[in-house]
C-alpha cells in the first residue's frame, strides 16, 4: 500500500498517401486522399506498458486508475502496475505536456512475485535504480501515433516510512511539477512475516518521445 498526492501530455503525427497505376498503361494518378485527422501533439492518456532496461523490468498496466483503500494506494493486482488519478487531486495521465505529477504504483511480493520487485533490493536494503537510469512508457496515445514511447530519466531516490511519506516535499514538491513521474512500491523487510513499513519511491523526469526504447526487442 502507498500514500500519494499528484503528470504529463504527448506528440507526433503520421500520414499515409498511396498512388495507384494500372498494369500495362499509364493513367493519371487520382488525387491523394486527405490524411486522417490526428492530434497535433500527443495528449495525456492511459499508460499501457513500462520498460526499465537497467533492471530488466517490463510491466503492463491495469485498465483503470489505482485502487485506493484506507487513503492509501493498493493496486488491484500483483502482476500489473497502475496509474493514480482522482477528480480532487492534481495528478493526471502521462504525456509530454503533463503539467503536474504522474503517479505510478505497483506491488512488491513477500514470498510471491510482485510487478515492482526489481525496483528495490530488500536483502541489501538498497535501491536497484541509479540516478540517470531510463524508464520508457507506452501509452494509448503514443501507441496510436505509430507505436511511440515516452522516455523519463531517474532524478531522485527515496525510501520513506509510510506514515510520513505524504508530507515529504522532496518527493511531492510544494507546487506543480511538470513532467515529473513517480514510481511507488513497498519495501519488503528481510523477515517475510513482518509488515512492510517503508516505500520505495523513485522520481523521474520526462525526457523525449522515441520510436522505441534503445534496447527494446519489439515484444509486447
Secondary structure per residue as TSV (DSSP state, phi and psi in degrees):
chain	resnum	aa	ss	phi	psi
A	1	X	-	360.0	151.5
A	2	X	B	-143.9	152.5
A	3	X	-	-88.0	159.8
A	4	X	-	-148.7	-179.8
A	5	X	-	-179.5	44.2
A	6	X	-	161.7	360.0
A	7	X	-	360.0	-146.5
A	8	X	-	-167.6	170.5
A	9	X	-	-137.5	166.8
A	10	X	-	-131.1	-176.1
A	11	X	-	-153.6	168.9
A	12	X	-	100.1	147.5
A	13	X	-	-139.5	155.3
A	14	X	-	-136.4	137.1
A	15	X	-	-129.5	140.1
A	16	X	-	-112.3	127.3
A	17	X	-	-123.9	125.5
A	18	X	-	-117.1	141.3
A	19	X	-	-113.4	140.1
A	20	X	-	-122.9	149.3
A	21	X	-	-140.6	145.0
A	22	X	-	-80.4	141.6
A	23	X	T	-63.4	129.5
A	24	X	T	95.9	-18.7
A	25	X	S	-154.8	149.9
A	26	X	-	-86.1	136.9
A	27	X	-	-135.1	152.5
A	28	X	-	-58.0	134.3
A	29	X	-	-70.0	139.0
A	30	X	-	-65.0	153.7
A	31	X	-	-60.4	135.3
A	32	X	-	-62.0	142.6
A	33	X	-	-73.2	144.8
A	34	X	-	-63.7	141.4
A	35	X	-	-63.7	150.8
A	36	X	-	-63.3	147.0
A	37	X	-	-70.4	127.9
A	38	X	-	-131.8	153.8
A	39	X	-	-63.4	143.5
A	40	X	S	-67.7	-23.7
A	41	X	S	-141.4	149.8
A	42	X	-	-66.8	133.8
A	43	X	-	-95.4	-173.7
A	44	X	-	-84.7	131.6
A	45	X	B	-154.0	170.5
A	46	X	-	-60.9	127.5
A	47	X	E	-70.8	143.6
A	48	X	E	-110.0	-36.3
A	49	X	E	-154.9	144.7
A	50	X	E	-127.7	141.5
A	51	X	E	-138.2	125.5
A	52	X	E	-123.6	98.0
A	53	X	G	-59.8	-35.7
A	54	X	G	-62.7	-25.9
A	55	X	G	-119.1	5.5
A	56	X	T	67.8	29.0
A	57	X	E	-93.3	127.9
A	58	X	E	-131.2	120.9
A	59	X	E	-129.1	139.7
A	60	X	E	-100.5	168.3
A	61	X	E	-116.0	147.7
A	62	X	E	-63.9	153.3
A	63	X	E	-70.1	-36.6
A	64	X	E	-104.6	-174.3
A	65	X	E	-69.7	162.5
A	66	X	-	-56.6	139.8
A	67	X	-	-72.0	144.8
A	68	X	E	-121.0	129.6
A	69	X	E	-130.5	131.3
A	70	X	T	49.8	44.7
A	71	X	T	63.2	22.6
A	72	X	E	-132.0	147.4
A	73	X	E	-69.4	134.4
A	74	X	-	-145.5	84.2
A	75	X	-	-49.3	144.3
A	76	X	S	-73.7	-19.5
A	77	X	-	-128.0	155.0
A	78	X	S	-81.1	-29.5
A	79	X	S	-101.9	8.4
A	80	X	-	-134.5	150.1
A	81	X	E	-86.5	170.8
A	82	X	E	-144.8	158.7
A	83	X	E	-114.0	138.5
A	84	X	E	-98.7	124.6
A	85	X	-	-138.6	151.3
A	86	X	-	-159.0	143.8
A	87	X	T	-56.3	-33.1
A	88	X	T	-91.4	4.0
A	89	X	S	-116.6	155.4
A	90	X	S	-82.2	-5.1
A	91	X	-	-67.2	152.3
A	92	X	-	-148.1	-174.6
A	93	X	-	-82.4	156.5
A	94	X	B	-75.1	149.5
A	95	X	-	178.2	161.0
A	96	X	T	-58.4	-28.7
A	97	X	T	-103.7	23.4
A	98	X	-	-59.3	134.5
A	99	X	-	-92.5	-6.0
A	100	X	S	-154.9	-166.6
A	101	X	-	-65.4	142.7
A	102	X	E	-103.9	128.5
A	103	X	E	-114.5	117.5
A	104	X	E	-117.4	129.2
A	105	X	E	-124.6	154.1
A	106	X	-	-160.6	150.8
A	107	X	-	-79.2	154.8
A	108	X	-	-113.8	158.4
A	109	X	-	-109.8	144.2
A	110	X	S	-106.9	96.2
A	111	X	S	85.4	-7.0
A	112	X	S	-134.4	165.2
A	113	X	-	-79.2	135.0
A	114	X	-	-122.0	150.9
A	115	X	T	-61.3	-29.6
A	116	X	T	-106.4	22.7
A	117	X	G	-54.6	-33.8
A	118	X	G	-79.7	-1.1
A	119	X	G	-89.6	-9.1
A	120	X	E	-155.4	137.5
A	121	X	E	-98.5	100.1
A	122	X	T	-65.6	-30.9
A	123	X	T	-66.9	-33.6
A	124	X	T	-105.0	-2.3
A	125	X	T	56.1	49.0
A	126	X	E	-138.6	148.7
A	127	X	E	-66.9	143.2
A	128	X	S	-92.5	-20.8
A	129	X	-	-84.8	143.4
A	130	X	-	-115.2	151.7
A	131	X	T	-57.2	130.3
A	132	X	T	104.5	-18.5
A	133	X	-	-62.9	154.7
A	134	X	E	-107.7	145.4
A	135	X	E	-121.6	137.4
A	136	X	E	-120.8	135.1
A	137	X	E	-128.4	127.0
A	138	X	E	-104.2	128.8
A	139	X	E	-119.4	173.0
A	140	X	H	-59.7	-42.8
A	141	X	H	-70.7	-41.2
A	142	X	H	-68.8	-32.3
A	143	X	H	-66.9	-41.2
A	144	X	H	-68.3	-22.5
A	145	X	T	-91.1	26.6
A	146	X	T	99.5	23.4
A	147	X	S	76.4	34.3
A	148	X	-	-75.2	165.4
A	149	X	E	-131.3	145.2
A	150	X	E	-92.3	137.5
A	151	X	E	-112.9	144.0
A	152	X	E	-133.8	146.9
A	153	X	E	-112.7	133.6
A	154	X	E	-65.6	130.9
A	155	X	E	-119.5	-27.9
A	156	X	E	-157.8	149.1
A	157	X	E	-125.1	138.7
A	158	X	E	-141.8	150.4
A	159	X	-	-140.5	62.4
A	160	X	-	-75.3	156.5
A	161	X	B	-67.5	138.0
A	162	X	H	-56.6	-38.1
A	163	X	H	-64.4	-25.5
A	164	X	H	-108.0	-4.7
A	165	X	H	-61.1	-39.4
A	166	X	T	-61.6	-24.5
A	167	X	T	-103.4	13.4
A	168	X	-	-86.3	105.3
A	169	X	H	-67.6	-24.3
A	170	X	H	-64.2	-27.9
A	171	X	H	-87.8	-51.6
A	172	X	H	-93.7	-22.5
A	173	X	-	78.9	179.8
A	174	X	S	-120.3	20.8
A	175	X	S	-170.2	-173.4
A	176	X	-	-56.5	144.5
A	177	X	-	-127.6	77.2
A	178	X	T	-57.0	135.0
A	179	X	T	78.0	0.0
A	180	X	E	-88.7	138.6
A	181	X	E	-128.0	138.1
A	182	X	E	-114.5	135.9
A	183	X	E	-107.0	133.3
A	184	X	E	-129.8	130.3
A	185	X	E	-147.9	170.1
A	186	X	E	-86.3	148.4
A	187	X	E	-95.6	116.8
A	188	X	-	-82.2	129.1
A	189	X	-	-69.3	161.8
A	190	X	S	-58.0	-38.6
A	191	X	S	-81.4	108.2
A	192	X	T	-67.1	-11.6
A	193	X	T	-88.6	-12.7
A	194	X	S	-83.2	155.3
A	195	X	-	-77.2	149.1
A	196	X	-	-78.1	129.1
A	197	X	-	-118.3	-3.3
A	198	X	E	-128.8	158.2
A	199	X	E	-112.6	146.8
A	200	X	E	-96.9	118.0
A	201	X	E	-123.4	129.1
A	202	X	E	-123.0	129.6
A	203	X	E	-94.4	135.7
A	204	X	E	-130.1	148.9
A	205	X	E	-120.6	134.8
A	206	X	E	-56.6	138.2
A	207	X	E	-116.0	-56.8
A	208	X	E	-167.0	175.3
A	209	X	E	-107.0	130.7
A	210	X	E	-123.5	158.9
A	211	X	S	-69.0	-35.6
A	212	X	S	-166.1	153.1
A	213	X	-	-58.7	144.2
A	214	X	T	-54.1	-35.8
A	215	X	T	-109.0	15.8
A	216	X	-	-74.0	138.6
A	217	X	-	-90.8	-5.7
A	218	X	S	93.0	-6.1
A	219	X	-	-72.7	141.7
A	220	X	-	-136.0	360.0
